[in-house]
Amino acid sequence: MQAITVRDREAGARGLALTELPYPHAAGNDVVVRVHAAGFTRGELAWPGTWTDRAGRDRTPSVPGHELSGVVAELGYGTTGLTVGQRVFGLADWTRDGSLAEYTAVEARNLAPLPSDIDHTVAAALPVSGLTAWQGLFDHGRLTAGQTVLIHGAAGSVGSIAVQLAREVGARVVATGRSADRGIALGLGADVFVDLDADRLEDAGSVDVLFDVIGGEVLDRSAALVRAGGTLVTVAAPPTVKPEDGRAVFFVVEPDRARLSDLAQRLRDGRLKPIVGEVRSLAETPSVFEPGRGRSGKTIIRIVSDSSTEAGPQ
């Protein structure tokens, strides 16, 4: 099978290459998924799990990418809850070969059934972004109706979903971003937009929950906006500045089959819309992985067209 691999940690995105790899082995409680569409995070080449397994041993050449949508091609020993030929989407494991491949082995519990009326390209944009937004706002931030939440990076893949989820529960949403993001954030339902280049962040006022995907100086300045009893939540890095009388939480997204199914239903109902940007082929992945290149929406790698045979090695 074909896959994108990395071997040289120092080379970064320049070290990505289209490679022939053996068909993956399905361990106990695994499934092998024929990947139709995949998503990735540009910063993942800096993650330890990209280069080492759970025991800390080198596992290169490794396959990056953690979001996938596809069809079950094979069941591992003892695997229950899914069937061969079933459409699924979810998260590839952090310390195993990932989703930028024609086939990948995934723990079955990390996947949820995908309804037939959701395109694989859209589904692949949902797992990391959707679960991160939900867990940040509600599991860690404890956001409820009537509260105010400030969402940094509100037009990004995570932030845009966070805006939609927060609005649905009845929260007041203060969104931040660059000037070009204003229309997107307000169109998704944000009540207020703060331009980080032109506006004073401090004018946003006090908030109950601060949800951050940026980190750095912006996060440090934001801590003072969290009112007493509130929560600062970030996925960027452990915060160095904390609210004076509140909580500060750094977390890494976790798989959640039930929540993925809930997010899929919201998508079907029109209550949630991931922002999909460029859709490229597997061979084009190295050219779009580089950080810093301006893009609108989440880049998705399309590996199999929906008109192709759904399951099974070719």
N, C-alpha and C positions, 0 to 999 in steps of 0.2 A: 504494500500500500504506500501511498504518498503522504508525507507529513512535513510540516515545518519543524526544523530542529535547531538547537543552539548547542555549541560545544565550548566556546571561548567566553568566559565571564567578562573579560576586559573589553571585548569587541562590542558589547551591547547589541543594539539592533542591527549593526553591520554584520554580525555573525549569524544572522538568521539565514537558513538555506532550505530549499525544497529537497527532500531526501527520500529515498526508498527505505522503508522499514518493514520488519516482519509484521504479520497480522497479530494483534495483541492477544494475550492469554487472559481468559476470564477466570479469576480466582473465586473462591467461595464467596457467595453473596454478591458477586459482581454481575454486571451485564456488559456485553460488547455492543456499543452503539454505532450504527452507520451514521456518521455525522453529516447532516444536510447543511447546517449553518453554524457558525461559531463566533463567539466574541472574545475579546482579550482586553487586558488592562496594560497600557503602555509602560507603567512602572514595574510590571511583574518581573522583568529581567534583573531587578535588584533584590527580589525576594529570595531568601535562602532556599525555600522549597522548590524553586525552579532548578536548582543545581544539586540538591541532596535529597535523599529519601528520609523517612521518618527516623532512621537511626543515625542520620548525619553523614551517610556515605555518599560519595559522588555517584550521580546517576546519569551523567552526560553520555551520549547525546540525548537531550531531553526535549520533549514537545511542550511548548507553552500553550496558553489559552485555557480558560476555565469555564466559559459559558458555552453551552451547546444545545442544539435541537436536532433531533434525528429520529431514527427508528431502531428498535431493539433487534439485533442480528443474532445474538447468542446469549444463553443464560449460563452463569457459573453454577457450580454445585451448591445446592441448598437455597438458591435464589427464589424468592416468592414475591408475589404482588405485581409482577410484570410478566408479559408474554412476548415471545418472538413475533415480530411484525408490528408491535405496538409503537405508536408515536409517543415520544417522550421529550422532555427538556429539563435542564437543571445544571448542576455544577460538577465539573470534573474535580478530582481530588487535588489538593494543593501540592502534594509531594510525589505525584505520579505523573506519567505522561498525560498531557491535556487534550484540548479539543481541536487544535489546529492540525487535524489529520483526517483521513478518510474513515478511519475506525478508531475508537478508543474504548478502553475498559474503565468502567465507572462503578462505584458502589451503588447498588440498586436504591438504597435509601436516600441518595442524593438527587434522585430523579423523580419527576411527577408526570403523570399522563398528560399528553397534549391534545386538546380537542381538535377535531379534523378541520374546523373552520378558522384556525389560527395558522398563519403562514410560518414556516420554520425561520425565515429571516427576522420576523418580528419577535418570535419566541426567544431567539438567541440573544436579543437585546435586553431581556428581562431578568434573568436569574441573579447576577451580582448586583445590578442596579436596584432591582425591585426589593430583594431581600435586605440589602444594605439600608435602603430608605426606610423600610418598615421597622427593622430592628433598631435603627438609630432613633427614629421618632417615638416609637411606642414601647419597645422592650426596654430600652435604655433611657430614653428621654421622658417616658411616661406622659406624653402629650395627650391632652383631653380637649373636648369642646370648650370654646370660650377662652382658651389660652392663646398667647402670642408666641409664634416660633419664628426665629430668624434662620434662614437657610442660605448658607454660602454656596456659590456656584450653582445658582438655581436653574440655569439653562443647560447644565451638563447632564450626563446620562443618569447619575444618581440624583442630583438636585431637582431635575425636572419631575421625576417620579415622586420625590419627597413633597414638592409643592402640591401635586395633585392629591396625594394621600392626606396631607394636612388639611387641605380645603374640604375634603370629603367628610372629615370628622368634625368640622365646624370650628377649626382654629383660624386665627388671624395670621396671615403669612406676610412676613417681611423678607423679600428676596434680594440677594446681592449678585453682582456680576459686573461685566464690562458694558459699555454703552450699547454695543450691538446686541446684548442679551435682553435689553429692556422689554422689547415687544414680545419675545418668547415667554419670559417670566410672567408678565401681566396677562398674556393670552392663556396661560395655564391656570390662572386664578389667583396669582399673588395680589395682595392688597396694596403693597408698597414696594417700590424698587429703589435700591440704593446703588448708584454707580460708584464702584470702588475707585475709579480714576478721578471722578469729578465731584462727588458728594462726600460729606462728612459722615463717616460710619457712626459716630457718636450721636448723630441726629436721629438714628433709627429708634431711639428710646429703649426702655426696659423690656425684656422679653422673659418668658417663662422657660423656653427651651432654645438653645442655640445648637444648630446642626451644621457641622463643618466638614468639608471635604478638601479644604485648601491647606490649612496649617500655617505655620510660620508667623510672620508679623501680623497678618490679618486676624488670625486666631487669637494671638496675644492681646490685641486691642479689643477684641470682642468680649473677652471674659468679664469686663466691667459692666457690660450691658445685661448680664444675667441677674435678675432680681432675686431677693432672698428666697431660699427654698427651691430655686430653679436648677436647671441642669445644662451643662455644656457637654455636648457629645461630638466626638471627632473620630474620623477614620484615617486621618493623615499621619499622626504620630502622637505618642503620649504627650499631653499638654504640659507646658512649662509654667503657664499662668492659669490659676483657677479662680472661679467666682469667689468673692469674699465670703458669702454665706450661702453656698450652694455646692452641688456636686460637679465633678469633672470625670467624664468617662471616655476612654479610648477602647475601641473594639474592632475585631476582625469579623467579617460576616460569616455566618454559619449556615450550612445546608438546612433546609426545612421543607420537606415534601408537602405538608399540609398548607403551608403559607404559599408555596409556589402554585398550588391548585387554586387557592383563593385569588392570587394575583391574575392568574389566567382567566378566571371568571370575571373579574373586574374589567379585563381587557375585552372580553366578549360582550359585556354589557355596555361598553363605551365609556366606562368610568375611569379608564386608565389608558394612556397612550404613550408608549416609549418613543423617544425621538430617534429614529434610524437615519443615519447619515449615508456615507458611502457604502456601497455593497461591492466587494471586490472578490476576485478568485483566490484560491489557495496560493497559486504561484505569485500573486501580487502582494502577498502579505508582507514581505520584507520592506517594500516601498512605502507602506502605510503605517508601520509599527513605530517609526521614529517619533519621539516626543517633540513637542514644540511646533509642529505643523498645524496651522489653524484649520479646524474642521467644525462643521455644525452637525450635531448628532453623533450617535455611536456608530463607529465603523463595524460592519459585519462582513465576515468572510463566508461567501456562499460556496459550498463544496459540491452539493448535489442539487439539481433542479427538482422541483416538486413533481415534474412529469416522469422522472426516472423511476426505475424499480425501487421500492421502498427498503427492502431488507435483504441481508445476505451478502457474502463476499462475491465480488465480481471476478 
